[in-house]
Amino acid sequence: MGEFSITHWLILGAVFLLFFGAKRIPEVGASLGKGFREFKRGLSDIGNAASDDQPTPPALPPENKPPKRLVE
């Protein structure tokens, strides 16, 4: 398993062309790009959530008011 030469890339491209067809290759590329963007966005969201070291403050207790009546 050595490096890929230009011949390897041409054969690989011909296989993709036969497998997907000329009209589907741009769609497949766009789908892969969208998938990579979503993956990177997910990783950054996880990183942002992990960097938030401050815990959220607890909810304040309700005031001493009588409960509202839903049915009259």
Secondary structure, DSSP 4 states (H G I P E B T S, - for coil): -----HHHHHHHHHHHHHHH-TTHHHHHHHHHHHHHHHHHHHHHHHHHHHH--SPPPPPPPPPS-PPPPS--
